[in-house]
């Protein structure tokens, strides 16, 4: 068993315990001396941990000592956290009584609670735990720790200087500049140019076997870059335009036919809710791929059993001519089983030179080092490259590690580290692991809670880390996440339309993390439902809702700190949760219950609760507000949820409240008490008639930590009464805000009022994504200040007849979506930012309209008839030089396209439900054809009429 993770975990627990002792436990009556003894012992143990971590690699007895210390440290943490919870709850009750008195006597002044000062009220503590039980527990813990400490005399463990406490490290980390991720461009592959060319050639060429659907396997050992190669092909522009449908499915182990079939159907744009059996799913796949040219990637296939693959293969054979299935696998026997051995693409090991190129790119290039320094490091770097054994993943890991090492001695320290002899294959990852801070190691280890190939949401992960006590704020969490990204321990980092950051962990890195945490973390698979739990498991992910099928022993129940359900279920076995007294993290996403299981409200240690996607959940019990330690509450997409508990102000530890997609009219007044709240992803401005029932916008000033959040959705903004009220939301000072949606309502009878309110809702210039909906103009003056804006959505604009001059205003814009501008009949040069009469003016010769725009989309433009856009052919003016995609959807009256399309190297044009325009785009007869004939890929009515520059001859290519 690997015990590398024990030392940092114990150090973390000890630091956590010392922090609690300093803050509150000493205030409990009759245990002061015992607590002082406990503190002394913990400090002594902490001083030994650094040496113990170094020596455990070669000493089994030190590993056993650390393991015993870990068990005791968890008990210390549970006891101290229990006391903390009781004290905190008493303080909350005191504040609640004062609030009730204030309501009865409005003239009585009452201060709102601040969490950091809640332990200063000694009178409250007279009511808290004046029991012999506390003293007894502390005495028992002291005896146990004393015995462990005495055992070090025979182990040769030497005390070292104690590192900064967690609290000190946290406070100092806030003063550091924010880290930014340093992600390598996926196109910069090394040593794979020829194989990439071969793969794309096989995907695009006609089948040599007369088959509609051809399977191509990429075979190679783990870490060779099979998935990266498949991704490069999948995202290649030639591939995108050559296939009607592209689907990516992560398979991994075990090969679960039902789940794979569902993923394929969803990737094809279908629904799986009414398909309960494998046969139904496979029939649906057959129907959906019929006559469709598709590319399906099955990533990381392990099964060698023909029975697992046969039925799915038959369903996919209904695909149209030229369809391809691309499989990545470590085992050549998989290719043989799939009858694709002759089409196999084997990946070879990279040369040492290619491995050095990867390391050099990450650790040397762009670092500002002089040539003499680079030459000095190159000799060492090439020696390190030989240790990569031809694996690009290891080269990436080592390169990411070396980019933090500036001196020759530090590079030599990596080259000559004894881990290369003692741990061999694990050495590259262990070197990167030991280079992390103690809290970062704990965070990396916690990623074992996720199944392989799981798409991890960054903020979800940060909330989980925080629930385990790794840090106390989201800012620290982002620093930890960025640090792991910079070391290439996360990959495929993307941001979705809502500003949510997602990532994955390479399966070999995942295997390494599971090795570190073996026996402590468990991800149960569907076919292991009768498995017996290892007694030391503390973090559990299960694919079913009834834990009684697992064989829990008493130690399991006592130890459990994380429980994540990865299932869609109609209910949950409430008794499963009753006997997990020390749970910190609970995931109940995607269930179908209408009310919360009652016993959840008794989990006083709980810090993270995920109830998202519970679409039948209508209300939350007031007793939920007794979870005084709760830091994260996820309620996203609980569509039926109509209200939050009135007592939500008692959740004084709450940092993150996710409620986007709920059916809420407003937020409870108690929100104003949540002074530690860092994330509030959505809120509605209640109508004037209901203002007294809900949270007042004026109280935003109390929630100062919200200024650090990155995503915000404001609805019913038209209900703001004046500009002063709008400015209280303080958008202009939210420097970290990257995504903002502003929704108004068309029921407001005063358009000028809404225009004034929108002007007052000016965001910080750092904004990257903006959506404005249901507004009279959708074009505030402050748009010109958004120099970094990349994505803009403007929708449901009733009054405007002219589009704003966005081509001139937004130089960084990459994506523009305009929908339901109901009064627009003509789009002209104003959208491009070119003033009428100046199109031939020499002073305009350097002007580029929409210089970075890649995607332009129009939806539901009911009255739009004319699109004018003629510019000089001498190239003096440029329009959308970077455009990659133009989409026109349900613009039924649109008659023509702009002349400037002739001069744009546009790869893809899509026209759907535009009847008049459809006729104008007919080859040979359509008056618009000459404007678009140079576009290589044209879709009309859901079918290609031109692909790769070749006209597609079909009987009815334009029918919707």
N, C-alpha and C positions, 0 to 999 in steps of 0.2 A: 504494500500500500504506500502511495506517495504522501509524505507528510510535510512537503515544502510549505504548504499553506498554513500550517498550525501556528508557527511562530508569529507571522504578521497578524493572524487572527487573535491570538492571545494578547499581543501587544495592544491591538485595537480595543479588546475587551477591558484590559487593565486601565488603559487611558480613559475609557468611557466610565469605568467605575470610579476612578479618582476624580473625574469631573463631577460626578453626582455627589460624591462625598463632600467636595468643596462647596457645592451649591446648596444642598438641602438635607442630606441624611443626618448631619451632625445636629440638626435642630430637633430631631426626635428625642423625646425625653428618656432619660435613664440608660442611654446607650453610647454616650459621648466617648468614654474611655475605650470601649470596645471598638468603636468606629475609628478612633485614632490609631489603635493597634492594627486594624485592618489596613488603613492607609499606609502605615509604615511597612507592612509586609508586602503590599502590592508594589510600592516603590522599589523595594529590594528585589522583587521578582523581575520587574521591568528592566532593571539594570543588568540582569543576566541573559535577557532574551537574545540580544545581538550575538553574543558568543555561542549561545545554544543553537541558533539558526545556522551558524557557520559550521558547527561541529556535527549537527545531526546527519549531514550527508554521509558521513562515514561511521556513525554510531547508532546502532539500533536501540541501545539503552537510553540515549538522550531523546530519541524519537518517542519512546514510551513515556519518558518523563514529561515531555511536551504534551503528549496526548492526555495524560492525567491532569496536567495543569489546565488544559483546554476545558475539560469537563467541569472542573471546579470554577473556572472563570465564567462559564456560562451560568452556573448557579449563583455566583456573586452578582452577575448582571441582572438576573431575574429577580433576585431579592431587592436589590437597590431600585430597580425599575418599578417594582410593586410599591415600595415606599413612596417613590416619586409620584406615582399615579394617585395614591391616596391623598398626599399633600396637595397636589395640583387640583384634584377634584374638590377638596375642601375649600380651597381658595376660590374656585369658580362658583361654588354654592354661596359663598360669602358675597361675592360680587353680584350674584343673581338676587340675593335678598336686598342688597342695596339698590339695585335697579327697580325692584318691586316697590320699595319704599319711595324711590324717586318718582315713580309713576303715580303713587298715591299723593305725594307732596311735590308738585312741580318746582317749588322754590328751593328745594334741597339740592345742593350741588354734589354730584357724584362723579368721581374720576373713572374712566374706563380702564379695564385691566390691561396691563402690559406684561407679557409672559415672563420676560427676563427679571421682573421685580416681584413676581408672585410669591417668592419664598421669604419676603421680608416681613410678612405679617404674622408675628409670633402668636398673637391671640388666637388665630385660627388653628394653630398647631396644637393647642390644648385639647382640641376635639379629636385629634388624629393619633390613633395608634399608641396610646400610652399603655403598652402591653409588655408583659414579660416575654411574649413570643418573639418580639423583635430582638431583644437582648440575647435570647437563646439562639436564634438563627445566626446572629453575628458571631457569637462565641464559637459555634460549630464551624463556621467558615474560617475563623481565625485558626482553630486547631488544625483543620485540614490543610490550609495554606502553610502553616508553620511546618507541618510534616513534609510537605512538598519542598519547602525551602531548605530544610535540613538535609534533604536527599541530595542536594547539589554538591555537598562536601566531597562525596565520593565520585562525582562525575567529571570533575576538573573544569567546571564552567566558571568563567571569570567575569566579574561585574565590570560593566563599561559605563561610560557617561550616558545618562538617560536622555533620550531624544526629547524634543519639545512635546508638550502635551498636545492632544488633538485640538483643544481649544486654541492654544497658541498658534499651531500650524494653520488652523482655519482663519484666525484673525489676520495672520500675515499674508495668507493666500489672497485675501481680498485686495491687498495693496499691489499685487503683481499685475503686470499687463496681461490682458486676456490672450490665451493661446489660440492660434488659428490652425486649422488642419492643413497638412502639407500632402495633398493627395496626388499621386502620379497619374498623368494622363494615360488612360487605358490604351490609346493608340500607339504609345511608345513601347511596343513590345520588343523584346530583344531575342534575336535568333529564331524568330517564328515567322518571318516574312514569307518564306516559301511555302510553309505548311498552311498559312492563312490563305495564300493565293490558291493553293490546291483545294482547300475546303470550300471556298466561295465558288470555285469552278465546278465542283461536284454538286453544289446546291443549285446552281443556275443552269447547268447543262441538261439536255434531254436525256431521259433514261436510256441506258444501253441494254436494258433487260425487258423493254416493252411494258414496264409497270407504271401505273398511275402514281403510286406512292412508293418511294424508295427510301431505305433506311441507311444512314451513314453513322457508324460509331467512331468516336474519338477515344483511343485507348492509351492509358499511361498511368504510371504510379501516382500516388497522392502528392500534390504540391508541384506538379509539372506544368500546370496552367491550362488544364483541359477546359475548365469553366470559363476562364478568361478568353480563350480562343473561341469558344462557342458564343460568348457575349459579343465579341468583336464582329463575328459573322452576323449574328442576330440583329445588330444595330447598324450594319453597313447599309448605306443608302440604296445600293443596288438590290439588296435583299428585301428591304422595306417595300420597294416599289414592284418587286417581282411576285410577291405573294399576296393573295387576298386576305389571309389571316395569318398572324404569328402568335404562337402560344408558348409560354415558358413554364415548365413544371419541374419543381425540385422533388425528386423521387426518394433517394436515400434508402435507409433500412427502417422497417421491413417494406417490401413492395406491397402496398395496400391498394388493391385494384379500385375499390370504391372511392377512396379519397383522390386518387390520381384521375379517375374518370370525372369526378366533380370539378377538379381543377381545370381539366381540359374544357368542360362545358362552360365554366365561368370565363375562361380565357377566350372562348368563342363568342362571348356575349350572351350566353344562355342562363337559365335559372334552374337550380337543382332542387327546389323546395318540394316539388311533387314527385320527385323520382326517388323512391325508397329502396328499390332493389337493384342489384348489379345489372340485371338484364335490361331494366328500364333505362338506366344510365347509358349503357352501351348502345341501345337502340337510338337514344337521343343523339349520341355522338355521331352515329352513322348518318342520321338525317341532317345534322348540322354541317357536316363536312362534304356532303354530296355535291359534286361538281364545283367545289371550292378548292382553289389551289392554296394549300396551307403549308406552313413550316411549324413543326412541333419540336421543341427541344425538351428532351427528358434528361435532366441533369443528375449525375451521380447515381446511376443504376447499379445495383449489387446482385440482384436475383439471377440465378443460373437455371431456374426452373421454368421449363417451357409452359407449364400450366398457368403460371402467373401472368405470362405475356400473351398467350395465344388468343384469348377472346378479345382483348383490347386491340390487338393487331388487326383482327378481322373487322372490327368496327371502323378502324381508321382507313381500311382499304377502299372505302367508298369515296375518298377524296378525289379531287380533280387531277387532271394530268399535270405532272411537274411537282406534285406535292412531295415534301421531304420530312423525314423524321430524323433528327440529329440527337444521338445518344452519347453521353459522356460516361465512361466507366473505367475503373481501375483494372478490370479483369477481362482478358481476351476471351474467356469462356462465355461471357455475356454476349459478345459479338457472334460467336459460333452458335449459341442458342437462338439468336435472332436471325440466323441464316444470312448474316451480313459480313462474313469474314473477308470476302473478296473486296468489299468496299471500305474496309477498315482504314482509318488514318492513325497510325501509331505515333505517339509523341516521344522523341528521344530526349535524353538528358542534355541540358545546355552545356556549352563549353565553359571552361574557367574564365575565358575572356568575356563571354556574355554575362556570366555571374558578376564579374568585376564591373561591367558596364552598368548593371542594375545598382550595385552598391555605390558606384561613383555618382550616378545620377541623383541618388537620394542623399548621400552624405557629403559630397564635395561640390557638385555643380551649383552655381548660384549662391554659394555661401560666403563669397567675398574673400577667399583665401588666396594668398599670393602663390605664384608658380613654384617657388622653392618649397613652400609648405606642402603644396599638392604633391610634388615629386617625392617628398619625404614620406607622406602618408600612402602614396600609391604602392610602394614596395610592400608595406605591411598589408594594405588592402587586398593586393593580389594573393597574398598568402591566406588571408581570411576567405577570399573567394573560392579557394581550393576546398575549403571545408564545407562549402554549400552542396557538394556532391551533385552538381548539375541541376539542383531544384530551384526554380525561380522564387518560390515562396520563402525558402530559407534565405536567399539572397536579399529579398525584400525586407525580411525581418531584421537581418543583420545590418542592412543599409539604414533602416529606420532607427536602429539602435546607435549606429556610429555617427549619425548626424548630430547627436547630442555630445559627442566626444571631440574635443577640439585639439588636444595635444597628442604628440607622438606616443607618450607614455600611456595615455588612455587607450589608444588603438592597440598598443602592444599588450596591455592588460587584457583586452578581449582575445587577442590571438593566443596568448599563453595561459589563459584561464584553465584551471585543473578540471573544470566541468567537461572539457573536451575528452578527457580520459575517463572520468567516472560515470558520465551520463550519456556520452556518445550521441545518439540520434536526438536526444532531448536538449542537448547543450545549447543550440541557437535560441531556442525558446526560453530556456532557463536563464540565459544571459540577459535576455530582454526583460524577463520577469523580475530578476533581482535588481535591475536598473530602475524599477518602479519604486515609488514611495510605498510605505506599509499600507496606507489606506487604498492606494491604487491597486496593490496586489489583491486586497480583499475584494475590490470591485471587479477585477478581472475574474477572480475565482467564482464570484457569484453568477457569472454568465453561464455556469453549468446548469442553471435552473431552466434554460431554454432548450428545446429540442434542436437537433441538427437542422440547418438550413432555415431556421426560424427568422422571420423578418422582425428585427428588434426596433421598437420605437425609442428614440433617444430619451425623451422625457419620461416615458414609462420606466425605462431602465434606471434613470436618475432617481425617480421616486422610490423604486425598490431598494436601490443602494442606500438612500437616506433612511428608509424604514429599518434597515439593519444597523444603523448608527454610524455609517462610514463618514458622514459629514452632516452639517446642519442647514445648508442652504443650497438653492439651485445653482447659484454662481459657482460654488465649489464643485457641484456635480458636473457642470459643463467643462470645467477645467480638467476634471478626471477623465471625462469622455474624450475630450480633445487630445489629452496626453496618450490615451490608448490608440486613438486614430493615427496619431503621428508616428506611432511605433508599428503601424500596419497590423494591429491586432483586430481591427474592424475593417470591413471592406464594403464595397457597393453602397456608399453613402449617398443618399438622395433626399430631396425635399419635395413633398407632395403639394397639391394645390392649396392645402390649408396651412402651409408652413411647417408641417410636421416632418422632422428629420428621422429617416429610417436607415438601418444598416444591417449587415449580416456579418457572421463570423465564418471564416474559412473552415472547412470541416476538419482539417488537420489541427488548426489552432483550437477548435472545439474539442477535438480528441485530447489535446494537451491539457486544456483546462479541466476536462473530466478526469484525467489522470491525476491532476493536482488534488482534486476534491473527492476522489473515490471513497465511497462509503458515507460521505456527508451529504451529497446531493444525489437525487434519483429522479430520472424521467421515466416513468412507467409507460410501457408500450401497450397497445390494445390487446396484444396476444399474451401479455404477462399479468392478466388481471388476478390470477390466483397466486401470484408470486409472494414470497415471504419477505418482509421488509428487513433490511439490515438495521441492527439496533441503534447505530450511531447516525442514521439519516436525520438531518435537520431541515432540509429543503426538498420539497416534493412537488412534481408536476404529474398530474394524472389525467387520462383521457375519458374518464367516466365520473359520475356524480355520487356514487355510493361507495364510501370508503370501507364499508363493512366487509367487502370482498377481499380487502387486503388484511394480512395478518399483522395487526399492530400489537406490539407488546407495550408494557407500561413505560419503558424507556423511550420508545418512539413517541408516545403521546406527550411525555414530559419535555422531550428535546425539540419537537417540531416548531420551527420559526417561520417557515414559508410554505404555503399551500396554494398551488395554481391549478385550477381546473381548465383543461383544454378540450372542452366538449360543448355540444349544444344539447341541452337537457330541459325537460319540463319541470324538474324539481331537483332538490338537493336533499340528501340525507342529513337532516338537522342534527341527528345524534352523532354524526361523523365529526361535527365541530365542537361538541360539548366538552370533550376530553382533551382539547389541545389548548391548555391554559396559557402558553407563552408565545402564541402565534403573533408575529409582527406583520406579515404580508399575506394577504388573502385575495386571490383572483377568482371572481365569479362572473366573468364576462360571458355574454351570449347564452344565458339561461332564459327560461320562459316563465319565471314566477311573477306573480302579480304583487306580491309583498315580500319584504325582506325576511329571511329566517330570523325568528325572535332571538335565538341564542347568540347571534353575532354581536348584539348590543352589550353582551357581558364580557367581551374580550378586551380587557382593560389595557393590554400591552399593544393592541393593534395600531399600526401606523400607516398601512397602505391597504386600501379597499377599492377593488375594481369591480364595478357593477355595470360597466358599459355594455351596450347592445342588448340590454334586457328590455325588449320592445313592449312587454306587457306590464312593466312595473309602473304603477300609477302614483304611488306615494311612498315616502319614507317615514318610518315611525319617529316620534319625538325622542324616543329612547336612544336613537342613533347618536344623539348629541351628547350622550354620556361617555363616548369614546374620547376622552380628554387628550390622549396622545396621538390621535389621528392626524397625519400630515398630508396624505393624498387621498382624495375622494374622486373617483372617475365615474361619471354618469353620462358620458357621450352617447348620443343616439339612443337614449331611452325615450323613445318617441311619445309614449303615453304619460310620462311623468309631468304632472301639472303644477306641482309646488314642491318647494324645499321645506324642511322643518323650521318652524318659527324659532326654535331654540338653537339655531345653527351658530349663534354667537358664542356658545359654550365650547365650540371646537377651537380653542385658543391656540392649539398647536398646528392648525391647518396651514399648509404652505401652498397646496395645489388643489384647485377646484375646477374640474372639467365638466362643462354642462352643455356644450354645443350639440344641437340636435334634439334637445328636450322641448316639451310643450309648455314652457314657463311664460307667464305674463310679466314677471318681474322677480327680483331677489328679495328675500326677507330682510327686514331692517337690521337683524343681528349681524349681517355681513360686516357692518362698520366696526365691529369689535375684533375682527380677525386681522390684527395688526401685523401678523407674520405672513399674511397671504402674498405669495409671489406670482401665482398664475391664476387668472380668471379669464378663460378663453372666450366667454360669451356673456353678454348681458343685454337686457331689453330696457328701454326707457318706457315706463308705464304711462298710460294716459292720465290726463289731468284729474279725471274722476277717481282714479285709483291710486293717486300719489301717496296718500296717507297709509296705504297698506304695505308699501314696498320700500326698499332701500332708496335713499335719497342721493342723487348725483353729487350733491354738495359734500357728502361724506367721503368722496374719493380722496380728499386730502388726508384722511386718516390712514389710508392704505398705501403708505409710501413705498412699500416693497414692490408694488405692481409696476413701477417704472422700469423694472428689469425684464419684463416678459417680452416674448418675441412674436406672439400671435394674439389677435383680438378681433372679435366679431361683435359689432354693435347693431342691434335691430331697433326698429321704431324710433330712429333718431329724430324724426320729425316731431316727436312729442316733447323734445327739449323746448323750454319756454322762451329762452333768449340766449344771446351769445355768451353772456357771463356764465350761464349754467353749462353751456357746451365746453367752455374753456376749463371748467373745473375737472373735466375728465383728464386734462393734462397730457393730451396726445403729443404735443409739440416737444415735451421733455422726455418722452420715452425713446431714448437713443437706441435701445436694443430691439425695438419693434420692427419686424421685417414683413409681417403679413397683417393687413388691415382690411376688414370688410365693413362698409357703412351702408346699412339698409334703412331706407325711409319708408313711408307709406303713402299711397296715392289717395287715401281718404282725407288727408289734410287739405282743406279748401284754400289755403293761402300759399301759393307757389313761392312768393317772395320771401315768406318766413323760412321755408325750407332752404332756399338759396342762401339766405343769411346764416342759417345754422351750419350749413355745409362749409361755408367760408371760415367759420369759427372752429371747425374740427380739423384744423391743420395738423398733420402729423410731422414727425421729425424727418429731415431729409434723407436719413439712412434707409427709409422704407424701400422694399424690393417688390412687394406684391400688393396691389390695391384693387379692391372691388367696390364699386358704387352702384347701388340698385334702387329702383323706385324713386327717382329724384327728377325734378323738373328739367334740369340741365345736365347733370352728371359731369360738369366740367368746371370745377372751382379754379380760382385764380392761382391758388398755391400749387397747382400741378407743375408749374415751371420750376419749383424749388426741388422737385424729386429727381435729382441728377442720377440716382442709382436705381431708379425704378426699372424692373425687368419684365413684370407681368401686369397687365391692366385689363380689367373686365368692367365694362360700362353697360348696364342693362336696365330695361324698362324705363325709358325716358319718354314722357308723354308730349311735352310742349316744344322741344327743340326741333327745328327744321334743318339745322346745319350742324354737321359734326365739328368738333373743336380741332384746331390746328396741331394735332398731336405729332405730326412728322417733324415739326420744328421744336416742340416743347420738350420732348423726352428722348435725348440722345442715346440712352442705354436700353431702351425698350426692346425686348426680344419677342414678346407675345402680346397680341392685342385681340380681344374678343368684344364684339359689339352685338347686342341683341335687344330686340323689341324697342327700337326707337320708332315710335308709332307715327311721328309726323314727318319723318325724313322721306322726301321724294327724289332728291338728287344729291349725289355725292360728287364733289368737284375737287378743285385744287386746294380748297381750304383745309381738307384733311391732311394733305401733304405739307401744309405750312407754307405754300407758295402763294403770294398775293397775286390776284388777277392783274394782268398788264405788265408784270415783271418777269414773266417766264423767259423772255429773251433779253433781259437786262444783263449786261456783262458783269455787273456787281453781284449777280446771283450765281456766277459761274462756279464758285467753290461750294455751293450749297448741296448737301446730301439730305434727302428726306428719309426718315426712318433708317438710319445707317446700320443698325444692328437687328432690325426686325426679322425674325425667322418664321413666325407663324401669324397669319391674319385670318380671322374667322368672323363671319356675319351670320346671325341666326334670327329668324322670324321678323324680318324687316318687311312688314305688311304693305307699306305704301311706296317703297323704294322702286323707282322706275329707271332712273338714269345714273350711270357712273361715268363721269367724264374725267379724262386725265391725259391730255396731250402735252408732251414736252419736247424740246428741241432734240433732233436726232444726232446732233454733233457731240453729244455727251457732256455738254456744259452743265446740265443738271442731272443728278442721279436720284433715282427713286428706288427704295427698298432693295439695295444691292445684295443683301444677305438673305432675302426671302426664300424659304424652303417649302412652305405649304400655304395654299390659299383655299379656304373652305367657304362655300356659300350654301346655306341650309334654309329652305323654305322662304326664299325671297321671290314670291310668286309673280310679282309684277315687273321684276328686273328684266330689262330688254337687251342690255349690252354690257360689255366689259371695257375698261379703259385702254387707251392706245399704248400707255406706257408698259403694258404687259409684254409687248413685242420686244422690249429692250431689257427684260429681266430674265436671268437664267434660272427660271423657276422649275424645280424638279417635279412638283406635284400640284395638280388642280383637282378639287373635288366639288361637284355640283349635285345637290340633292333637293328634290321637290321645288325646282325652279322651272316651271313648264315652258315659259316663253324663252328663257335663256337656253334651255335644253335644245329647242329647235334651232336657235341661232348658232349653236356649236356643232351642228352636223357637218361632217366632212364633205367638202366640195360645194354643198348648197347653203350652208349656214353663213350668215354675214359676219359672224364673230370668229370663224374658223382660222382666218389668217393671223389673228391676234394671239392664238393659242397653239397653233400647229407645231411650234418649236418645243412645246412643253413635253417632255418624254413620257410622263405618266398622267393620264387624264381619266378620272372616274366620273361617270354621269349615271345617276340612278342606282348607285351601288355596284356598278360593273365597270370594268376598265374598257374604254374605247380606244385607248392608246397606252401601250406599255413598253418601256425602254425605247421609245421613239418609233415603235412599230404599230401600225393600225391594227386593231383587233376586229376581225370580221365576224359579226354575230347577227342573228336575225333581229334581235330586239335588245340592243345594248343599252338603251336609255330608259327602260321601264323601271319605275320605282318598285 
